[in-house]
């Protein structure tokens, strides 16, 4: 166990030079920069133009519009605007080679002041990148593309310079976009904006232009003063610290979010038994008033979820704890304030906080909606901000944040989960620098009991890898408690805990990528005799040429020879990643633009063929309903004549 600990760290690296050979010197690139009107960003853009590059700029406004030949506005929260922008660039022959996201290069201090400020920060740091990636995917652009995401004041490299932890949300898209879109290389570059019209500003802009133009291997970079830094992972040995003073005091009052399940309950059990703790446990589900518990247990079966929570509280009290159980949404500031007020009223103090509550959710970027991502982000981001506000006047001995290894590695389908945990890591550094409270973010590897990850990603190879990792390296409840005790005796702000070789996992993040998965699917397909007949099925064969072509595309993608008109893509082993691969093939065969959502709505051969036909007719004749109204009373012969004439 002493070797399970890792520390995200930084190493000095050589500065890039514009005088060195680079793609910038060899040809003119198409650049697309999302920016504001700040002086620093403007100077960076002007320097790119001075180097002879073809630069398009995009400013944030209420809607998509062209401001001139090479300047546009978009609404950063409107996916249609990103798609309109990319279509415009495609039509002009200016599909970007390099995209630079500059919306988080601005000096900011502290945490968002209110919900509106938090929404704006999330829109600029997370939502805008998610919508951009989805729009690039919808355009089916497959040429190599570099996406450079620049920020300021986001990384703690040399000290307390991390001043804007919410910007760390960009790290979710930065790590995961490249894993789901094999042709996109995504990088994070963090700076401190220098004073205007100084040699430092001029020097930094020169280095950044060289950085953006070069195809460098490092994915997370920071500039501090005259130095360039790259992120790494260092092994950290922490031996058994038995006898060391723990930060939790006997009889202390500890607030544990998500305290009635998973990691939270495991730690609550330990504190109940070993520290005679007084526990304040929050849970997302509603919990009846204590005087109703006996009646509830008598009236409900043993497998009732509420009964299970009640029994957990009673078990903790049998171990010697006093427990205040509170149901409600941890991301709601009013609820968190009520919990804190009730805890102070009952126990007189709160000595420590362990924030474990989370909501797991997974899915490919191309299929994520804002509502889906908000649900994953809320407990860790809004929940942490709500705790910070409610406890601002409460002197804490410690605050423990349960993060995940995915904040450092990303993972297919994990864009919002990665972003949420990256925020926790950044908040811990920010809180350590700005307060006296010992604050630690722990990036946990998979716990053995947590089977939820196995089924989150609906792709067999990735599911099986999660399962194997959990069974081989999964952390037990006892081990988790021992790990926490060792970390509580340190002065760290962030640590990663992994029984496997995490340095290798960090340095080789491409093991669980969409490209690697599709390669495994192709190998399995080839090894298992692609064109096997599906025995025992009496399928209705394709009924027309469109269905025949759709079935042929399915056959090559799925590795199944016999495909009928009524077969369902997902019943035959298709899934979201293969559905995304299906789109460009249908586009090439039929010259139609289909959305990924439409494939889920029409998953059969006949359904997709009908969708293709409808799309083609609407393109040729306009609105489908108007066309149907116009031919409603015509004979079949007249309809054919009408369509033939229109097509000519």
C-alpha positions as a printed NumPy array, in Angstrom:
array([[  0.   ,   0.   ,   0.   ],
       [  2.89 ,   2.363,   0.599],
       [  3.456,   2.4  ,  -3.166],
       [ -0.143,   3.219,  -4.138],
       [  0.334,   6.994,  -3.967],
       [  1.055,   9.376,  -6.822],
       [  1.516,  13.117,  -7.012],
       [  0.575,  15.209, -10.071],
       [  3.684,  17.281, -10.645],
       [  5.399,  19.623, -13.127],
       [  8.689,  19.445, -15.   ],
       [ 10.64 ,  22.194, -16.735],
       [ 10.922,  21.749, -20.488],
       [ 12.536,  23.543, -23.388],
       [ 10.818,  26.648, -24.722],
       [  9.636,  26.49 , -28.344],
       [ 11.223,  28.963, -30.71 ],
       [  9.706,  30.588, -33.789],
       [ 13.096,  30.364, -35.452],
       [ 12.978,  26.565, -35.242],
       [ 11.556,  24.529, -38.158],
       [  7.805,  24.285, -37.805],
       [  4.631,  23.883, -39.793],
       [  4.233,  27.66 , -39.519],
       [  7.324,  28.16 , -41.659],
       [  6.351,  25.546, -44.237],
       [  2.821,  26.586, -45.188],
       [ -0.091,  28.861, -44.415],
       [ -2.528,  27.215, -42.012],
       [ -6.211,  27.91 , -41.499],
       [ -6.69 ,  29.124, -37.919],
       [ -9.959,  29.513, -36.009],
       [ -9.738,  31.45 , -32.756],
       [-12.579,  31.769, -30.218],
       [-11.78 ,  34.968, -28.372],
       [-12.899,  38.131, -26.653],
       [-11.618,  41.671, -27.225],
       [ -8.963,  41.644, -24.508],
       [ -5.622,  43.203, -25.352],
       [ -3.577,  40.041, -24.819],
       [ -5.75 ,  37.896, -27.078],
       [ -5.819,  40.612, -29.714],
       [ -2.026,  40.868, -29.72 ],
       [ -1.713,  37.088, -30.056],
       [ -4.08 ,  37.133, -33.046],
       [ -2.191,  39.993, -34.669],
       [  1.078,  38.131, -34.273],
       [ -0.373,  35.071, -36.053],
       [ -1.499,  37.286, -38.921],
       [  1.938,  38.884, -39.029],
       [  3.358,  35.398, -39.558],
       [  1.26 ,  35.136, -42.718],
       [ -1.371,  32.781, -41.31 ],
       [ -5.014,  32.634, -42.44 ],
       [ -6.866,  33.629, -39.248],
       [-10.629,  33.564, -38.624],
       [-11.836,  34.989, -35.315],
       [-15.043,  34.235, -33.424],
       [-16.5  ,  36.532, -30.74 ],
       [-19.264,  35.728, -28.288],
       [-22.638,  37.398, -28.884],
       [-26.327,  36.586, -29.094],
       [-26.305,  34.653, -32.371],
       [-24.273,  33.551, -35.365],
       [-23.353,  36.352, -37.737],
       [-20.558,  37.303, -40.109],
       [-18.792,  40.529, -39.133],
       [-16.7  ,  40.568, -42.266],
       [-14.61 ,  38.251, -44.39 ],
       [-12.868,  36.553, -41.459],
       [-14.715,  37.523, -38.287],
       [-17.871,  36.001, -36.83 ],
       [-20.052,  35.995, -33.75 ],
       [-21.802,  33.039, -32.125],
       [-23.918,  32.348, -29.088],
       [-21.535,  30.145, -27.047],
       [-24.435,  28.058, -25.754],
       [-26.086,  27.361, -29.131],
       [-24.902,  24.248, -30.974],
       [-26.532,  25.415, -34.213],
       [-24.225,  28.458, -34.226],
       [-21.089,  26.294, -34.132],
       [-22.457,  24.188, -36.977],
       [-23.346,  27.277, -39.027],
       [-19.821,  28.586, -38.47 ],
       [-18.172,  25.346, -39.615],
       [-20.446,  25.098, -42.667],
       [-19.492,  28.662, -43.608],
       [-15.791,  27.87 , -43.303],
       [-16.202,  24.674, -45.306],
       [-17.989,  26.573, -48.073],
       [-15.095,  29.067, -48.211],
       [-12.496,  26.315, -48.323],
       [-11.15 ,  27.378, -44.92 ],
       [-11.719,  24.263, -42.822],
       [ -9.423,  24.89 , -39.814],
       [ -6.12 ,  23.138, -39.28 ],
       [ -5.739,  24.699, -35.818],
       [ -8.48 ,  25.847, -33.433],
       [ -7.498,  27.988, -30.442],
       [ -9.992,  28.426, -27.594],
       [ -9.139,  31.67 , -25.751],
       [-12.362,  32.249, -23.801],
       [-10.701,  31.532, -20.445],
       [ -7.652,  33.751, -20.885],
       [ -8.651,  36.502, -18.491],
       [ -7.552,  37.431, -15.025],
       [-10.059,  36.168, -12.468],
       [ -9.877,  35.757,  -8.715],
       [-11.807,  33.347,  -6.571],
       [-14.991,  31.377,  -6.998],
       [-18.142,  32.413,  -8.898],
       [-20.158,  34.857,  -6.82 ],
       [-23.558,  33.36 ,  -7.598],
       [-25.428,  30.836,  -9.753],
       [-25.468,  33.137, -12.772],
       [-21.698,  33.644, -12.612],
       [-21.198,  29.889, -12.259],
       [-23.379,  29.257, -15.317],
       [-21.312,  31.735, -17.356],
       [-18.057,  30.13 , -16.222],
       [-19.313,  26.661, -17.1  ],
       [-20.504,  27.879, -20.499],
       [-17.082,  29.277, -21.379],
       [-14.965,  26.488, -19.885],
       [-16.969,  23.311, -20.537],
       [-20.141,  23.754, -22.591],
       [-18.467,  25.682, -25.408],
       [-15.835,  22.962, -25.909],
       [-18.456,  20.209, -25.776],
       [-20.604,  21.952, -28.409],
       [-17.57 ,  22.642, -30.574],
       [-16.542,  18.969, -30.504],
       [-20.077,  17.833, -31.305],
       [-20.25 ,  20.223, -34.248],
       [-16.904,  19.02 , -35.572],
       [-18.261,  15.483, -35.287],
       [-21.478,  16.395, -37.068],
       [-19.51 ,  17.887, -39.948],
       [-17.704,  14.523, -40.242],
       [-14.356,  16.296, -40.57 ],
       [-11.638,  13.656, -40.514],
       [ -8.509,  15.613, -41.506],
       [ -5.945,  16.055, -38.68 ],
       [ -6.852,  18.971, -36.434],
       [ -5.194,  20.596, -33.429],
       [ -7.447,  22.047, -30.729],
       [ -5.484,  24.195, -28.273],
       [ -7.344,  25.329, -25.158],
       [ -5.663,  28.279, -23.466],
       [ -6.438,  29.386, -19.923],
       [ -4.979,  31.657, -17.288],
       [ -4.559,  31.171, -13.524],
       [ -5.847,  27.562, -13.693],
       [ -2.822,  25.465, -12.704],
       [ -0.831,  25.403,  -9.457],
       [  2.656,  25.   , -10.904],
       [  5.097,  26.924,  -8.724],
       [  2.955,  28.056,  -5.8  ],
       [ -0.338,  29.782,  -5.11 ],
       [ -0.989,  31.11 ,  -8.61 ],
       [ -4.144,  29.019,  -9.116],
       [ -6.82 ,  31.691,  -8.705],
       [ -9.698,  30.445, -10.895],
       [-10.477,  26.763, -10.139],
       [-13.685,  26.659, -12.222],
       [-11.57 ,  27.035, -15.363],
       [-10.27 ,  23.515, -14.662],
       [-13.5  ,  22.236, -16.234],
       [-11.721,  22.597, -19.593],
       [ -9.573,  19.587, -18.66 ],
       [-12.491,  17.208, -19.169],
       [-12.865,  18.061, -22.869],
       [ -9.085,  18.454, -23.291],
       [ -8.4  ,  14.912, -22.102],
       [-11.416,  13.173, -23.643],
       [-11.921,  14.849, -27.046],
       [ -8.699,  13.306, -28.369],
       [ -9.764,   9.917, -27.044],
       [-13.138,   9.975, -28.799],
       [-12.15 ,  11.806, -31.995],
       [ -8.95 ,  10.151, -33.258],
       [ -8.136,  12.945, -35.738],
       [ -8.206,  15.73 , -33.099],
       [ -5.136,  16.458, -30.974],
       [ -6.293,  18.425, -27.945],
       [ -3.966,  20.376, -25.638],
       [ -4.215,  22.599, -22.568],
       [ -1.929,  25.64 , -22.251],
       [ -2.14 ,  27.685, -19.051],
       [ -0.526,  31.101, -18.597],
       [ -0.463,  34.096, -16.293],
       [ -1.446,  37.159, -18.313],
       [  1.514,  39.57 , -18.121],
       [  1.308,  43.314, -17.785],
       [  0.611,  45.174, -20.996],
       [  3.379,  46.519, -23.194],
       [  6.165,  44.754, -21.342],
       [  9.023,  42.615, -22.581],
       [  7.447,  39.732, -20.671],
       [  4.231,  40.055, -22.698],
       [  6.119,  40.231, -25.984],
       [  8.247,  37.204, -25.106],
       [  5.254,  35.122, -23.987],
       [  3.308,  35.856, -27.185],
       [  6.306,  34.797, -29.266],
       [  6.6  ,  31.506, -27.375],
       [  2.849,  30.873, -27.584],
       [  2.774,  31.352, -31.351],
       [  5.586,  28.804, -31.632],
       [  3.767,  26.51 , -29.18 ],
       [  0.5  ,  26.661, -31.114],
       [  2.206,  26.105, -34.456],
       [  4.269,  23.097, -33.387],
       [  2.996,  19.544, -33.085],
       [  4.327,  18.998, -29.556],
       [  3.643,  15.71 , -27.734],
       [  2.797,  17.223, -24.325],
       [ -0.937,  17.533, -23.71 ],
       [ -0.952,  19.752, -20.568],
       [  1.453,  22.702, -20.557],
       [  1.933,  25.818, -18.435],
       [  4.014,  28.973, -18.854],
       [  5.332,  30.692, -15.749],
       [  7.706,  33.63 , -16.112],
       [ 10.416,  32.644, -18.563],
       [  9.822,  28.925, -18.206],
       [  7.69 ,  26.249, -19.846],
       [  6.342,  23.412, -17.691],
       [  4.707,  20.091, -18.579],
       [  2.563,  17.951, -16.297],
       [  3.758,  14.57 , -15.076],
       [  2.946,  11.994, -12.409],
       [  5.455,  11.141,  -9.69 ],
       [  5.367,   8.092,  -7.464],
       [  5.069,   8.992,  -3.775],
       [  5.74 ,   6.473,  -1.016],
       [  3.665,   6.863,   2.162],
       [  4.426,   4.266,   4.821],
       [  2.147,   3.158,   7.623],
       [  1.854,   6.16 ,   9.902],
       [  0.501,   4.345,  12.953],
       [  0.996,   6.578,  15.949],
       [  0.895,   9.788,  13.926],
       [ -1.725,  12.293,  15.02 ],
       [ -4.767,  12.038,  12.783],
       [ -6.627,  15.169,  11.837],
       [ -9.937,  13.783,  13.019],
       [-10.463,  14.225,  16.728],
       [-12.204,  11.713,  18.996],
       [-15.834,  12.642,  19.401],
       [-15.557,  15.107,  16.527],
       [-18.407,  16.249,  14.316],
       [-17.944,  15.234,  10.682],
       [-20.131,  16.14 ,   7.725],
       [-20.034,  13.434,   5.029],
       [-21.884,  14.095,   1.789],
       [-23.129,  10.925,   0.163],
       [-22.586,   9.379,   3.578],
       [-25.117,   6.566,   3.221],
       [-23.497,   4.79 ,   0.286],
       [-20.177,   3.83 ,  -1.227],
       [-17.012,   5.562,  -0.049],
       [-18.966,   7.877,   2.239],
       [-20.542,   5.059,   4.231],
       [-17.255,   3.109,   4.447],
       [-15.591,   6.138,   6.035],
       [-18.625,   6.783,   8.256],
       [-18.381,   3.222,   9.6  ],
       [-14.735,   3.735,  10.494],
       [-15.293,   7.094,  12.182],
       [-18.213,   5.645,  14.138],
       [-16.16 ,   2.732,  15.442],
       [-12.753,   4.365,  15.933],
       [-13.496,   8.008,  16.753],
       [-16.89 ,   7.831,  18.524],
       [-17.878,  10.402,  15.933],
       [-20.936,  12.545,  15.642],
       [-21.876,  12.223,  11.998],
       [-23.865,  14.488,   9.71 ],
       [-24.701,  12.366,   6.664],
       [-26.315,  13.733,   3.526],
       [-27.987,  11.63 ,   0.868],
       [-29.602,  12.574,  -2.416],
       [-32.757,  10.612,  -1.581],
       [-35.375,  11.787,   0.906],
       [-35.203,  10.312,   4.419],
       [-38.266,  10.23 ,   6.727],
       [-38.256,  11.969,  10.098],
       [-36.699,   9.786,  12.803],
       [-39.987,   9.314,  14.635],
       [-41.387,   7.671,  11.489],
       [-38.605,   5.094,  11.132],
       [-40.124,   2.273,  13.171],
       [-43.399,   2.496,  11.275],
       [-41.625,   2.705,   7.921],
       [-39.542,  -0.404,   8.623],
       [-42.629,  -2.317,   9.727],
       [-44.618,  -1.382,   6.625],
       [-41.937,  -1.905,   3.938],
       [-40.021,  -4.927,   2.721],
       [-36.349,  -5.476,   3.471],
       [-35.233,  -4.519,  -0.057],
       [-36.881,  -1.089,   0.15 ],
       [-34.175,   1.563,  -0.513],
       [-35.362,   3.946,   2.213],
       [-35.451,   1.081,   4.714],
       [-31.866,   0.274,   3.748],
       [-30.767,   3.823,   4.524],
       [-32.547,   3.795,   7.856],
       [-30.855,   0.506,   8.808],
       [-27.458,   1.947,   7.881],
       [-27.985,   4.863,  10.263],
       [-29.08 ,   2.51 ,  13.043],
       [-26.007,   0.314,  12.424],
       [-23.719,   3.338,  12.789],
       [-25.391,   4.265,  16.053],
       [-24.872,   0.722,  17.32 ],
       [-21.148,   1.276,  16.68 ],
       [-21.202,   4.286,  18.998],
       [-21.931,   7.23 ,  16.692],
       [-24.539,   9.951,  16.988],
       [-26.042,  10.464,  13.528],
       [-27.951,  13.289,  11.875],
       [-29.208,  12.039,   8.489],
       [-30.372,  14.628,   5.938],
       [-31.886,  13.906,   2.535],
       [-31.75 ,  16.451,  -0.255],
       [-29.806,  17.867,  -3.179],
       [-26.226,  18.746,  -2.201],
       [-25.949,  21.085,  -5.189],
       [-28.696,  23.355,  -3.801],
       [-27.129,  26.11 ,  -1.608],
       [-30.289,  26.515,   0.481],
       [-30.326,  22.801,   1.325],
       [-26.634,  22.775,   2.267],
       [-27.096,  25.841,   4.462],
       [-30.002,  24.112,   6.256],
       [-27.858,  21.021,   6.869],
       [-25.005,  23.105,   8.287],
       [-27.378,  25.137,  10.476],
       [-29.051,  21.989,  11.791],
       [-25.691,  20.338,  12.517],
       [-24.44 ,  23.396,  14.412],
       [-27.695,  23.595,  16.354],
       [-27.528,  19.935,  17.374],
       [-23.776,  19.399,  17.882],
       [-22.421,  22.941,  18.33 ],
       [-19.602,  22.541,  15.822],
       [-18.395,  20.882,  12.62 ],
       [-14.784,  19.707,  12.684],
       [-14.335,  18.156,   9.294],
       [-15.976,  17.599,   5.909],
       [-15.665,  14.622,   3.559],
       [-17.319,  15.322,   0.203],
       [-18.013,  11.988,  -1.53 ],
       [-21.364,  12.578,  -3.224],
       [-21.349,  12.125,  -6.968],
       [-23.563,  11.167,  -9.826],
       [-22.084,   8.793, -12.337],
       [-23.013,   9.268, -15.929],
       [-21.28 ,   8.336, -19.12 ],
       [-21.722,   8.636, -22.829],
       [-19.862,   9.722, -25.91 ],
       [-19.436,  13.462, -26.376],
       [-21.412,  13.295, -29.612],
       [-24.474,  12.086, -27.674],
       [-24.22 ,  14.206, -24.523],
       [-26.812,  16.899, -23.824],
       [-26.342,  19.805, -21.467],
       [-28.882,  18.26 , -19.102],
       [-26.89 ,  15.014, -18.963],
       [-23.636,  16.817, -18.236],
       [-25.224,  19.175, -15.7  ],
       [-26.428,  16.173, -13.691],
       [-22.864,  14.799, -13.476],
       [-21.201,  18.161, -12.804],
       [-23.645,  19.461, -10.191],
       [-22.797,  17.368,  -7.071],
       [-19.059,  17.93 ,  -7.35 ],
       [-19.04 ,  21.541,  -8.557],
       [-22.194,  23.194,  -7.254],
       [-22.045,  20.944,  -4.188],
       [-18.496,  22.056,  -3.38 ],
       [-19.364,  25.719,  -3.933],
       [-22.433,  25.352,  -1.702],
       [-20.301,  23.765,   1.042],
       [-17.703,  26.51 ,   0.678],
       [-20.34 ,  29.215,   1.142],
       [-22.211,  27.542,   4.006],
       [-19.003,  26.788,   5.954],
       [-17.166,  30.075,   5.367],
       [-17.388,  31.035,   9.052],
       [-16.897,  27.503,  10.447],
       [-13.296,  26.675,  11.494],
       [-12.624,  23.216,  10.019],
       [ -9.783,  20.841,  10.846],
       [ -9.958,  19.36 ,   7.356],
       [-11.895,  19.13 ,   4.103],
       [-11.499,  15.941,   2.042],
       [-12.726,  15.875,  -1.568],
       [-13.196,  12.493,  -3.241],
       [-11.978,  12.902,  -6.799],
       [-11.046,  10.221,  -9.345],
       [ -8.082,   9.012, -11.376],
       [-10.16 ,   9.947, -14.428],
       [ -9.379,  13.624, -13.766],
       [ -5.797,  12.833, -14.804],
       [ -6.368,  10.248, -17.536],
       [ -9.76 ,  11.012, -19.05 ],
       [-11.558,   8.076, -20.632],
       [-13.995,   7.352, -23.44 ],
       [-17.46 ,   8.481, -22.347],
       [-16.123,  10.323, -19.275],
       [-15.947,  13.943, -20.448],
       [-18.185,  15.46 , -17.764],
       [-17.019,  13.094, -14.999],
       [-13.397,  13.972, -15.808],
       [-14.223,  17.705, -15.79 ],
       [-16.067,  17.526, -12.463],
       [-13.154,  15.8  , -10.742],
       [-10.601,  18.151, -12.319],
       [-12.51 ,  20.982, -10.644],
       [-12.233,  19.229,  -7.248],
       [ -8.459,  18.941,  -7.699],
       [ -8.167,  22.627,  -8.608],
       [-10.429,  23.706,  -5.74 ],
       [ -8.235,  21.841,  -3.24 ],
       [ -5.149,  23.767,  -4.402],
       [ -7.082,  27.044,  -4.357],
       [ -8.481,  26.424,  -0.862],
       [ -5.089,  25.421,   0.517],
       [ -3.563,  28.656,  -0.764],
       [ -6.405,  30.906,   0.392],
       [ -7.298,  29.492,   3.823],
       [ -5.89 ,  27.723,   6.868],
       [ -8.062,  24.623,   6.342],
       [ -6.241,  21.419,   5.392],
       [ -7.87 ,  20.617,   2.053],
       [ -7.061,  17.468,   0.102],
       [ -8.436,  16.088,  -3.162],
       [ -7.979,  12.314,  -3.452],
       [ -8.054,  10.842,  -6.949],
       [ -9.367,   7.364,  -6.153],
       [ -8.933,   4.456,  -8.501],
       [-11.923,   2.08 ,  -8.8  ],
       [-13.217,   0.595,  -5.547],
       [-13.939,  -3.131,  -5.627],
       [-17.579,  -2.81 ,  -4.63 ],
       [-18.299,  -0.21 ,  -7.311],
       [-19.781,  -2.237, -10.167],
       [-21.517,   0.799, -11.651],
       [-18.553,   1.649, -13.874],
       [-18.719,  -1.751, -15.57 ],
       [-21.953,  -0.922, -17.359],
       [-21.623,   2.838, -17.823],
       [-20.003,   2.665, -21.254],
       [-22.095,   0.582, -23.61 ],
       [-19.113,  -0.953, -25.419],
       [-18.202,  -4.569, -24.633],
       [-14.39 ,  -4.266, -24.748],
       [-14.336,  -1.206, -22.485],
       [-16.855,  -2.785, -20.108],
       [-14.71 ,  -5.894, -19.82 ],
       [-11.58 ,  -3.824, -19.151],
       [-13.318,  -1.931, -16.353],
       [-14.456,  -5.215, -14.849],
       [-10.98 ,  -6.751, -15.021],
       [ -9.4  ,  -3.656, -13.468],
       [-11.953,  -3.618, -10.657],
       [-11.518,  -7.314,  -9.879],
       [ -7.717,  -7.186, -10.028],
       [ -6.945,  -3.772,  -8.551],
       [-10.197,  -2.648,  -6.911],
       [ -9.73 ,  -0.93 ,  -3.549],
       [-11.525,  -2.622,  -0.64 ],
       [-13.337,  -0.687,   2.076],
       [-10.657,  -1.528,   4.639],
       [ -7.894,  -0.436,   2.255],
       [ -9.714,   2.811,   1.498],
       [ -9.828,   3.695,   5.184],
       [ -6.122,   2.904,   5.634],
       [ -5.241,   5.028,   2.595],
       [ -7.199,   7.974,   3.966],
       [ -5.454,   7.69 ,   7.362],
       [ -2.044,   7.869,   5.683],
       [ -3.004,  10.858,   3.548],
       [ -4.52 ,  12.687,   6.517],
       [ -1.07 ,  12.76 ,   8.153],
       [  0.485,  14.581,   5.174],
       [  0.295,  18.191,   4.041],
       [ -0.672,  17.397,   0.438],
       [ -3.399,  19.231,  -1.484],
       [ -3.817,  16.529,  -4.132],
       [ -2.904,  12.865,  -4.42 ],
       [ -3.813,   9.942,  -6.649],
       [ -4.414,   6.508,  -5.121],
       [ -4.03 ,   3.485,  -7.389],
       [ -2.977,  -0.122,  -6.69 ],
       [ -1.914,  -0.432, -10.359],
       [  1.024,   1.306, -12.034],
       [ -0.573,   4.719, -12.446],
       [  2.467,   6.327, -14.035],
       [  2.06 ,   3.962, -16.989],
       [ -1.681,   4.7  , -17.177],
       [ -0.991,   8.452, -17.189],
       [  1.741,   8.273, -19.813],
       [ -0.299,   5.994, -22.097],
       [ -3.806,   7.492, -22.012],
       [ -4.666,   6.03 , -25.403],
       [ -5.335,   2.52 , -24.126],
       [ -9.057,   3.265, -23.71 ],
       [ -9.764,   5.408, -26.755],
       [-12.373,   5.163, -29.462],
       [ -9.661,   4.335, -32.001],
       [ -8.265,   1.518, -29.847],
       [-11.743,   0.159, -29.256],
       [-12.626,   0.154, -32.955],
       [ -9.323,  -1.566, -33.683],
       [-10.292,  -4.315, -31.235],
       [-13.733,  -4.598, -32.825],
       [-12.148,  -4.937, -36.272],
       [ -9.733,  -7.606, -35.052],
       [-12.519,  -9.552, -33.377],
       [-14.627,  -9.269, -36.507],
       [-11.81 , -10.559, -38.718],
       [-10.841, -13.356, -36.343],
       [-14.394, -14.661, -36.014],
       [-15.195, -15.105, -39.721],
       [-16.87 , -11.85 , -40.635],
       [-19.406, -13.194, -43.073],
       [-21.014, -15.838, -40.904],
       [-24.648, -16.519, -41.618],
       [-27.068, -15.878, -38.779],
       [-28.573, -19.334, -38.435],
       [-32.231, -19.902, -37.727],
       [-33.431, -16.477, -38.841],
       [-36.02 , -15.959, -41.543],
       [-35.375, -12.279, -42.305],
       [-37.383, -10.163, -44.685],
       [-34.725,  -9.191, -47.251],
       [-34.074,  -5.548, -48.191],
       [-37.072,  -4.274, -50.164],
       [-35.454,  -1.66 , -52.411],
       [-32.092,  -0.325, -53.512],
       [-31.784,   2.101, -50.601],
       [-32.374,  -0.678, -48.067],
       [-29.909,  -2.904, -49.91 ],
       [-27.142,  -0.287, -49.677],
       [-27.914,   0.387, -45.984],
       [-27.767,  -3.365, -45.273],
       [-24.435,  -3.62 , -47.115],
       [-22.974,  -0.808, -44.983],
       [-24.216,  -2.558, -41.826],
       [-22.698,  -5.829, -42.994],
       [-19.248,  -4.277, -43.359],
       [-19.511,  -2.38 , -40.072],
       [-20.964,  -5.175, -37.931],
       [-19.384,  -8.179, -39.611],
       [-22.703,  -9.932, -40.255],
       [-23.57 , -11.344, -43.682],
       [-27.332, -11.811, -43.421],
       [-29.144,  -8.569, -42.613],
       [-32.855,  -8.088, -43.174],
       [-35.171,  -5.148, -43.659],
       [-36.549,  -5.278, -40.115],
       [-33.257,  -5.893, -38.296],
       [-32.365,  -3.447, -35.534],
       [-28.848,  -1.982, -35.571],
       [-28.487,  -2.167, -31.801],
       [-29.935,  -5.67 , -31.494],
       [-27.187,  -6.868, -33.85 ],
       [-24.426,  -5.563, -31.563],
       [-24.299,  -1.958, -32.722],
       [-23.763,   0.782, -30.136],
       [-23.249,   4.511, -29.941],
       [-19.636,   4.53 , -31.123],
       [-20.413,   2.351, -34.145],
       [-23.489,   4.499, -34.83 ],
       [-21.191,   7.515, -35.079],
       [-19.005,   5.545, -37.509],
       [-22.143,   4.788, -39.522],
       [-22.923,   8.464, -40.213],
       [-20.063,   9.271, -42.628],
       [-20.697,   6.021, -44.526],
       [-24.353,   6.892, -45.05 ],
       [-23.37 ,  10.421, -46.004],
       [-20.906,   9.128, -48.593],
       [-23.39 ,   6.647, -50.065],
       [-26.481,   8.882, -50.207],
       [-25.217,  12.487, -49.903],
       [-27.439,  13.13 , -46.874],
       [-26.788,  14.817, -43.525],
       [-28.256,  12.694, -40.73 ],
       [-28.06 ,  13.379, -37.013],
       [-26.945,  10.76 , -34.524],
       [-30.279,  11.153, -32.739],
       [-32.217,  10.18 , -35.862],
       [-30.345,   6.861, -36.009],
       [-31.544,   6.029, -32.513],
       [-35.108,   6.913, -33.5  ],
       [-35.005,   4.836, -36.727],
       [-32.661,   1.932, -35.889],
       [-33.875,  -0.629, -38.483],
       [-32.708,  -1.012, -42.079],
       [-36.141,  -0.011, -43.357],
       [-36.315,   2.886, -40.885],
       [-32.937,   4.285, -41.921],
       [-33.802,   3.861, -45.585],
       [-37.077,   5.752, -45.066],
       [-35.2  ,   8.491, -43.202],
       [-32.701,   8.784, -46.05 ],
       [-35.485,   8.955, -48.634],
       [-37.377,  11.576, -46.635],
       [-34.226,  13.675, -46.296],
       [-33.567,  13.469, -50.02 ],
       [-37.165,  14.4  , -50.898],
       [-37.176,  17.362, -48.502],
       [-33.924,  18.579, -50.027],
       [-35.366,  18.358, -53.531],
       [-38.96 ,  19.445, -52.934],
       [-39.   ,  21.327, -49.654],
       [-41.166,  20.5  , -46.658],
       [-42.368,  16.874, -46.63 ],
       [-45.804,  17.699, -45.205],
       [-46.442,  20.299, -47.918],
       [-45.418,  17.808, -50.583],
       [-47.776,  15.169, -49.177],
       [-50.629,  17.693, -49.082],
       [-49.996,  18.607, -52.71 ],
       [-50.211,  14.982, -53.948],
       [-52.893,  13.756, -51.567],
       [-55.573,  13.437, -54.248],
       [-53.349,  12.297, -57.11 ],
       [-53.253,   8.768, -58.504],
       [-50.028,   6.737, -58.205],
       [-49.32 ,   7.363, -61.909],
       [-49.767,  11.117, -61.449],
       [-47.49 ,  11.078, -58.393],
       [-44.746,   9.317, -60.343],
       [-45.088,  11.794, -63.204],
       [-44.953,  14.728, -60.775],
       [-41.832,  13.452, -59.022],
       [-40.112,  12.586, -62.311],
       [-40.767,  16.083, -63.637],
       [-39.493,  17.722, -60.453],
       [-36.336,  15.579, -60.415],
       [-35.584,  16.537, -64.018]])
